[in-house]
Amino acid sequence: MRWTVEQVLALAPDAASRKAGGRLGTAGPWSGTGVGEEAVWGLCEGSGSAPYRTVVALRGADRPGAAPGCHCSCPSRKVPCKHALGLLLLWASDGAGPAGAGSVPGGEPPDWARRWLTERERRAERRAAGPGAGEAGPKDAAAARRRAGQRAERMAAGASELERRLLDLLRGGLAGADRAGYGAWEETAARMVDAQAPGLAARVRELAAAAGSGPGWPERLLEECALLHLLNRALLGVSALPDAPAATVRARAGVPVKAAEVLAAEGAAVRDDWLVLGRRDGSDGSLTTRRTWLRGARTGRTALLLSFGSLGRAPEIDLPIGGSLDAELAPYPGSPPLRVALGERFSPPREGGRPPGSDTGTALAAYGRALCEDPWLDAWPAVLDEVVPVPGGSALRDTAGGPGVEQPGAGWQLADTDGGAALPVDPRSAERPGLWRLLAVSGGGPVTVFGECGHRGFLPYTVWSPETGEAIPL
């Protein structure tokens, strides 16, 4: 069944791709196009000397408009890219009028498209067979166990060395830590990288940043030392921990887990309509990391999806804020099970709704429970419902008519409508225009806000308009 133009446009990861794909949805730039039972394919003229090879798999899409597999030789990391969208639009409009008649004839896929389709089927079979099946034999499994054991030994040696470094620091006193400079810390971080413990290296660099970071820095440095000491001790005794805490410790130390292994775990994937609560991009100088928060409509579960891109390129996964995605998610090992891997998508993103939320006290309690399971947790996602943004230096007014509680000189806050409690806004948001956008959307009234509740306060990411229900990024 031929897809409609509307169904194709719904696959676009963003507005820019939708617009660019629309420009390529005509026969002009295309050659060698064709369609069969499995796929639609074609060659698209681009900026390079050779045309881009584009193929979109149709088999496995349960219904028209379902998210297809696609491949293109262009450098774009977006899925689908503008060439795949243009090819599908050309096919969708083929036969609808003189401009598209006969542009995508039926036939057999060329060799380059057939190779990709065959490899795609093999990957699907390997996923269905689960980990350890097919190519991995007893020798491979034994080698993997040997490598894991060697890595554990190196990480334990790194943790022991780091414990000695912390002990020397505390014996010498923290007062002079701000004069030591970054050199010694960076050398220690590099040794943790050599020990295959990048998580420990990142926390060592946080120690360096805490020293001399402004008023109260000795207290912050001591807190970071305590958390790092706790992680070192837990890593040295990880074999005696239960499975969930042990997985948390390994993840914090930097032991990687492949998404394919997570998705292949039996019974791990959870299918739901996942509402996209918010998104934030960050960079460490060489890699762009996108954090996308989702919430299941039926399960009520909150999940964190991480995607990565090389510097200067957007991460591959780009879900619209406020949209809803029918998909399977599988949790990574650890406790609490927040991070997930994205499995099969059963439809393109569609319009979502406003999520249910809680008051500030409930959000704080949830953050506290999460800290009990993962002491190294910086923040916990929360949806606050019926809260009023209060700019710094304003009074918290009781909407029931009671007396206001004056907060002279205080920072921004999100207050419950009864005026009984409020959460301070994370100071990192103070200089962002998003706070004023939040105030403008609320108009001084209660709104629903998503963000992260942490030890610095509440960091808002998204607000839902009380009039239209639209999700507005902050």
C-alpha positions as CSV (number, residue, x, y, z in Angstrom):
1,M,0.0,0.0,0.0
2,R,1.4,3.4,-1.0
3,W,2.0,5.8,1.9
4,T,0.4,9.2,1.9
5,V,2.4,12.5,2.0
6,E,1.1,13.2,5.5
7,Q,2.4,9.9,6.8
8,V,5.8,10.5,5.3
9,L,6.1,14.0,6.7
10,A,5.2,12.6,10.1
11,L,8.5,10.6,10.0
12,A,10.6,13.8,9.9
13,P,12.8,14.2,13.0
14,D,12.4,18.0,12.9
15,A,11.0,20.9,11.0
16,A,14.2,21.5,9.1
17,S,14.3,17.9,7.8
18,R,10.7,18.1,6.8
19,K,11.3,21.3,4.8
20,A,14.5,19.9,3.1
21,G,12.8,16.6,2.4
22,G,9.9,18.4,0.7
23,R,12.4,20.1,-1.7
24,L,13.7,16.6,-2.7
25,G,10.3,15.1,-3.2
26,T,10.3,15.8,-7.0
27,A,11.8,13.7,-9.8
28,G,14.5,16.3,-10.7
29,P,17.4,15.2,-8.4
30,W,16.6,11.4,-8.6
31,S,17.7,8.6,-10.9
32,G,17.7,4.8,-10.7
33,T,14.6,4.9,-8.5
34,G,12.4,1.8,-7.9
35,V,10.1,0.1,-5.5
36,G,9.5,-3.6,-4.6
37,E,7.9,-5.6,-1.8
38,E,10.8,-5.0,0.5
39,A,12.0,-1.4,-0.2
40,V,12.1,1.7,-2.2
41,W,15.4,3.0,-3.5
42,G,17.1,5.7,-5.6
43,L,20.1,7.8,-6.3
44,C,20.0,11.5,-5.4
45,E,22.2,14.2,-6.7
46,G,24.0,16.1,-4.0
47,S,27.0,18.3,-3.3
48,G,29.5,15.4,-3.9
49,S,30.7,14.0,-7.2
50,A,28.7,10.8,-6.7
51,P,25.0,10.7,-6.0
52,Y,23.8,9.6,-2.6
53,R,22.5,6.0,-2.5
54,T,19.2,5.9,-0.5
55,V,17.1,2.9,0.4
56,V,14.1,2.7,2.7
57,A,13.0,-0.8,4.0
58,L,9.2,-1.3,3.8
59,R,9.1,-4.8,5.1
60,G,8.5,-4.9,8.9
61,A,6.3,-1.8,8.9
62,D,3.1,-3.0,10.4
63,R,1.1,-0.3,8.7
64,P,1.6,2.7,6.4
65,G,3.4,5.4,8.3
66,A,5.2,3.1,10.7
67,A,8.8,4.0,11.3
68,P,10.9,2.3,8.5
69,G,14.5,1.3,8.5
70,C,16.5,3.4,6.1
71,H,20.1,3.9,4.8
72,C,21.7,6.7,2.9
73,S,25.4,7.4,2.0
74,C,25.1,11.0,2.9
75,P,26.9,12.2,6.1
76,S,23.7,13.2,8.0
77,R,23.1,11.6,11.3
78,K,19.4,12.3,11.3
79,V,17.0,9.3,10.8
80,P,15.4,9.5,8.4
81,C,17.6,12.0,6.5
82,K,16.3,14.5,4.0
83,H,17.1,12.2,1.1
84,A,15.1,9.3,2.6
85,L,12.2,11.7,3.2
86,G,12.4,13.0,-0.3
87,L,12.5,9.5,-1.8
88,L,9.4,8.5,0.2
89,L,7.6,11.7,-0.8
90,L,8.4,11.0,-4.4
91,W,7.0,7.5,-4.1
92,A,4.0,8.7,-2.1
93,S,3.1,11.2,-4.8
94,D,3.9,8.9,-7.7
95,G,0.8,8.4,-9.9
96,A,-1.1,11.2,-8.1
97,G,-0.6,13.5,-11.0
98,P,1.4,14.2,-14.1
99,A,4.4,15.6,-12.1
100,G,5.0,12.3,-10.3
101,A,3.7,9.7,-12.8
102,G,6.1,6.9,-13.3
103,S,8.9,8.4,-11.2
104,V,9.3,5.3,-9.0
105,P,8.7,2.1,-11.1
106,G,8.4,-1.4,-9.7
107,G,11.4,-3.7,-9.9
108,E,14.1,-5.5,-8.1
109,P,16.6,-3.6,-5.9
110,P,20.1,-3.0,-7.2
111,D,23.1,-4.8,-5.7
112,W,24.0,-2.0,-3.3
113,A,20.4,-1.8,-1.9
114,R,20.2,-5.6,-1.8
115,R,23.4,-5.9,0.3
116,W,22.0,-3.4,2.9
117,L,18.6,-5.2,3.1
118,T,20.3,-8.6,3.6
119,E,22.6,-7.3,6.3
120,R,19.6,-5.7,8.0
121,E,17.8,-9.0,8.1
122,R,20.9,-10.7,9.5
123,R,21.1,-8.1,12.3
124,A,17.4,-8.6,13.1
125,E,18.0,-12.4,13.3
126,R,21.0,-11.9,15.7
127,R,18.9,-9.6,17.9
128,A,16.1,-12.2,18.0
129,A,18.6,-15.0,18.9
130,G,19.8,-13.0,21.9
131,P,23.4,-12.5,23.2
132,G,25.8,-15.3,22.9
133,A,24.1,-16.9,19.9
134,G,25.4,-17.4,16.5
135,E,29.0,-16.2,16.0
136,A,30.0,-16.1,19.7
137,G,31.4,-19.5,20.6
138,P,32.9,-20.9,23.8
139,K,36.3,-19.4,23.0
140,D,34.8,-15.9,22.4
141,A,32.9,-16.1,25.7
142,A,36.0,-17.2,27.6
143,A,38.0,-14.4,26.0
144,A,35.3,-11.9,27.0
145,R,35.4,-13.1,30.6
146,R,39.1,-12.9,30.7
147,R,39.0,-9.3,29.4
148,A,36.4,-8.4,32.0
149,G,38.5,-9.9,34.8
150,Q,41.6,-7.9,33.6
151,R,39.6,-4.7,33.5
152,A,38.2,-5.3,37.0
153,E,41.8,-5.8,38.3
154,R,43.0,-2.5,36.7
155,M,40.0,-0.6,38.0
156,A,40.6,-2.0,41.5
157,A,44.2,-0.9,41.3
158,G,43.1,2.6,40.2
159,A,40.6,2.8,43.1
160,S,43.3,1.9,45.6
161,E,45.7,4.5,44.2
162,L,43.0,7.1,44.3
163,E,42.3,6.2,48.0
164,R,45.9,7.0,48.8
165,R,45.7,10.3,46.9
166,L,42.6,11.3,48.9
167,L,44.3,10.3,52.2
168,D,47.3,12.4,51.4
169,L,45.0,15.3,50.6
170,L,43.1,15.1,53.9
171,R,46.3,14.6,55.9
172,G,47.8,17.8,54.4
173,G,44.5,19.7,55.0
174,L,42.1,21.2,52.5
175,A,43.1,24.8,53.1
176,G,45.8,24.8,50.5
177,A,44.0,22.8,47.9
178,D,43.1,25.9,45.9
179,R,46.8,26.7,45.4
180,A,47.8,23.3,44.1
181,G,46.5,24.0,40.6
182,Y,45.0,21.5,38.1
183,G,48.2,19.7,37.1
184,A,48.3,17.1,39.9
185,W,44.6,16.5,39.6
186,E,44.8,16.1,35.8
187,E,47.7,13.6,36.2
188,T,45.5,11.6,38.7
189,A,42.6,11.7,36.3
190,A,44.8,10.4,33.4
191,R,45.9,7.5,35.6
192,M,42.2,6.6,36.2
193,V,41.7,6.6,32.5
194,D,44.7,4.2,32.1
195,A,43.0,2.0,34.7
196,Q,39.9,1.9,32.5
197,A,37.8,3.8,35.0
198,P,36.7,7.0,33.2
199,G,33.9,7.5,35.8
200,L,36.6,7.9,38.5
201,A,38.5,10.3,36.2
202,A,35.5,12.5,35.8
203,R,35.0,12.7,39.6
204,V,38.7,13.6,40.1
205,R,38.2,16.5,37.6
206,E,35.2,17.6,39.7
207,L,37.5,17.8,42.7
208,A,39.8,20.0,40.8
209,A,36.9,22.3,39.8
210,A,35.6,22.5,43.4
211,A,38.9,23.7,44.9
212,G,38.9,27.5,45.0
213,S,35.5,27.7,43.3
214,G,34.1,30.5,45.4
215,P,32.8,31.0,48.9
216,G,32.3,27.7,50.7
217,W,34.6,25.7,48.4
218,P,36.3,23.7,51.3
219,E,32.9,22.3,52.2
220,R,32.1,21.4,48.6
221,L,35.5,19.8,48.2
222,L,35.0,17.7,51.3
223,E,31.6,16.5,50.0
224,E,33.1,15.5,46.7
225,C,36.0,13.7,48.5
226,A,33.5,11.8,50.6
227,L,31.4,10.7,47.5
228,L,34.6,9.7,45.7
229,H,35.8,7.7,48.8
230,L,32.4,5.9,48.9
231,L,32.7,5.0,45.2
232,N,36.2,3.7,45.7
233,R,35.3,1.5,48.6
234,A,32.2,0.2,46.8
235,L,34.2,-0.6,43.7
236,L,36.8,-2.5,45.7
237,G,34.1,-4.6,47.3
238,V,31.8,-4.7,44.3
239,S,31.8,-8.6,44.2
240,A,30.1,-8.8,47.5
241,L,27.2,-6.4,46.6
242,P,23.8,-7.4,45.3
243,D,23.3,-7.3,41.6
244,A,21.5,-3.9,41.3
245,P,23.9,-1.9,43.6
246,A,26.9,-3.6,41.9
247,A,25.6,-2.6,38.5
248,T,25.2,1.0,39.8
249,V,28.8,1.1,41.1
250,R,30.2,-0.3,37.9
251,A,28.2,2.3,35.8
252,R,29.5,5.1,38.0
253,A,33.0,3.9,37.6
254,G,32.6,3.9,33.9
255,V,32.1,0.3,32.8
256,P,30.3,0.4,29.5
257,V,27.2,-1.6,28.7
258,K,26.2,-2.1,25.1
259,A,22.6,-1.1,24.1
260,A,22.3,-4.3,22.1
261,E,22.9,-6.4,25.2
262,V,20.3,-4.4,27.1
263,L,17.7,-4.8,24.4
264,A,18.4,-8.5,24.0
265,A,17.8,-9.2,27.7
266,E,14.6,-11.4,27.9
267,G,11.6,-9.6,29.2
268,A,13.5,-6.3,29.7
269,A,11.8,-4.2,27.0
270,V,8.7,-2.2,28.0
271,R,6.3,-1.0,25.4
272,D,4.3,2.2,26.1
273,D,3.3,5.5,24.7
274,W,6.3,7.5,25.9
275,L,5.7,11.3,26.3
276,V,8.8,13.4,25.6
277,L,9.1,15.5,28.8
278,G,12.3,17.4,28.0
279,R,15.7,17.5,26.4
280,R,19.1,19.0,27.1
281,D,22.3,18.9,25.1
282,G,25.8,19.1,26.6
283,S,29.4,18.9,25.4
284,D,32.6,17.8,26.9
285,G,34.7,19.3,24.1
286,S,34.8,16.2,21.9
287,L,31.4,14.7,22.2
288,T,27.8,16.1,22.2
289,T,25.5,14.3,24.6
290,R,21.7,14.6,24.4
291,R,19.6,13.7,27.4
292,T,16.0,13.1,26.6
293,W,13.5,12.3,29.4
294,L,10.4,10.2,28.7
295,R,7.4,9.2,30.7
296,G,5.1,6.2,30.0
297,A,1.4,6.9,29.7
298,R,0.4,3.5,31.1
299,T,3.3,2.6,33.3
300,G,3.9,6.1,34.7
301,R,7.6,5.3,34.5
302,T,10.2,8.0,33.9
303,A,13.1,7.1,31.7
304,L,16.3,8.8,30.5
305,L,17.5,8.2,26.9
306,L,21.1,9.2,26.1
307,S,22.3,9.7,22.5
308,F,25.7,11.0,21.3
309,G,27.2,12.8,18.4
310,S,30.7,13.9,17.4
311,L,31.5,17.5,18.1
312,G,29.6,19.8,15.8
313,R,27.0,17.2,14.8
314,A,23.6,16.7,16.5
315,P,23.0,13.4,18.2
316,E,21.1,10.8,16.1
317,I,18.0,10.6,18.3
318,D,15.9,13.8,18.0
319,L,12.4,13.4,19.5
320,P,10.0,16.4,19.6
321,I,9.4,17.8,23.1
322,G,5.8,17.3,24.0
323,G,5.4,14.5,21.5
324,S,4.4,10.9,22.2
325,L,6.2,7.8,20.9
326,D,4.9,4.3,20.8
327,A,8.0,2.3,21.3
328,E,9.9,-0.3,23.4
329,L,12.4,0.8,26.0
330,A,14.8,-1.4,27.9
331,P,16.4,-0.3,31.2
332,Y,20.2,-0.5,31.7
333,P,21.3,-2.4,34.8
334,G,21.5,-0.4,37.9
335,S,19.4,1.1,40.6
336,P,17.3,3.1,40.3
337,P,16.7,1.9,36.7
338,L,16.5,5.3,35.0
339,R,18.6,5.1,31.9
340,V,17.1,3.1,29.0
341,A,17.9,1.9,25.5
342,L,15.5,2.7,22.6
343,G,14.2,-0.5,21.0
344,E,11.6,-0.9,18.3
345,R,9.4,2.1,17.3
346,F,5.9,1.2,16.3
347,S,4.9,4.6,14.9
348,P,6.3,8.0,14.2
349,P,6.1,10.6,17.1
350,R,2.7,12.2,17.4
351,E,1.2,14.9,19.5
352,G,1.3,14.2,23.2
353,G,-0.6,15.7,26.2
354,R,0.2,17.3,29.5
355,P,1.7,14.8,32.0
356,P,0.4,14.3,35.5
357,G,2.5,15.9,38.2
358,S,3.0,16.3,41.9
359,D,3.6,19.0,44.5
360,T,7.1,20.0,45.7
361,G,7.1,17.8,48.7
362,T,6.4,14.7,46.7
363,A,9.1,15.6,44.3
364,L,11.6,16.0,47.1
365,A,10.6,12.7,48.6
366,A,11.1,10.9,45.3
367,Y,14.6,12.5,45.0
368,G,15.4,11.3,48.5
369,R,14.4,7.7,47.7
370,A,16.5,7.7,44.5
371,L,19.5,9.0,46.5
372,C,19.1,6.0,48.8
373,E,19.7,3.7,45.8
374,D,22.3,5.8,44.1
375,P,24.3,8.2,46.4
376,W,26.2,9.6,43.5
377,L,23.0,10.9,41.8
378,D,23.1,14.6,40.9
379,A,19.4,15.1,40.3
380,W,16.1,13.3,39.7
381,P,13.5,14.1,37.1
382,A,10.2,15.4,38.4
383,V,7.0,16.9,37.0
384,L,5.6,19.7,39.2
385,D,1.9,20.4,38.9
386,E,0.1,23.6,39.9
387,V,3.2,25.5,40.9
388,V,3.7,29.2,40.6
389,P,7.1,30.7,39.4
390,V,8.3,33.4,41.8
391,P,11.1,35.7,40.7
392,G,13.9,36.5,43.1
393,G,13.0,39.1,45.8
394,S,9.2,38.6,45.4
395,A,6.8,37.5,48.1
396,L,5.2,34.1,48.2
397,R,1.5,34.7,48.2
398,D,-1.1,32.3,49.6
399,T,-3.7,31.9,46.9
400,A,-6.3,31.1,49.6
401,G,-6.0,34.7,50.8
402,G,-3.6,34.2,53.7
403,P,-0.6,36.4,54.5
404,G,2.3,36.4,52.2
405,V,5.7,35.0,53.3
406,E,8.3,37.7,52.4
407,Q,11.5,36.4,50.9
408,P,13.7,39.5,50.6
409,G,16.7,39.0,48.3
410,A,15.8,35.3,47.7
411,G,16.4,33.6,44.3
412,W,13.8,32.2,42.0
413,Q,11.4,29.7,43.4
414,L,8.6,27.3,42.3
415,A,5.8,27.5,44.9
416,D,2.8,25.3,45.6
417,T,-0.4,27.1,45.1
418,D,-1.3,26.9,48.8
419,G,1.8,28.8,49.6
420,G,2.9,26.2,52.1
421,A,6.1,25.1,50.4
422,A,8.4,26.0,47.5
423,L,11.5,24.7,45.7
424,P,14.4,27.0,45.0
425,V,15.4,27.2,41.3
426,D,18.9,25.9,40.5
427,P,21.2,28.9,40.4
428,R,22.5,27.7,37.0
429,S,19.2,28.8,35.5
430,A,19.3,32.3,36.9
431,E,20.9,33.9,33.9
432,R,18.9,32.0,31.3
433,P,16.0,33.7,29.5
434,G,14.0,30.5,30.0
435,L,13.0,31.6,33.5
436,W,11.3,34.7,32.1
437,R,9.6,32.6,29.5
438,L,8.4,30.4,32.3
439,L,7.0,33.4,34.1
440,A,5.4,34.8,30.9
441,V,3.7,31.4,30.2
442,S,2.3,31.2,33.7
443,G,1.1,34.8,33.8
444,G,1.5,34.7,37.6
445,G,-0.8,31.6,37.8
446,P,-0.1,27.9,38.3
447,V,1.5,25.8,35.6
448,T,2.9,22.3,35.0
449,V,6.7,22.2,34.8
450,F,9.2,19.4,34.1
451,G,12.8,19.5,35.3
452,E,15.4,17.9,37.6
453,C,15.3,18.1,41.3
454,G,18.8,18.2,42.8
455,H,20.9,19.4,45.7
456,R,21.3,22.8,44.0
457,G,17.5,23.2,43.5
458,F,15.0,22.6,40.7
459,L,16.3,23.0,37.1
460,P,13.3,23.6,34.8
461,Y,13.3,22.3,31.2
462,T,9.8,22.4,29.9
463,V,6.5,24.2,30.8
464,W,3.0,23.4,29.5
465,S,0.8,26.3,28.5
466,P,-2.3,26.4,30.7
467,E,-4.4,27.7,27.8
468,T,-3.3,25.5,24.9
469,G,-1.5,22.6,26.6
470,E,1.5,23.2,24.3
471,A,4.9,22.0,25.6
472,I,7.3,25.0,25.6
473,P,11.1,24.3,26.1
474,L,12.9,26.5,28.6
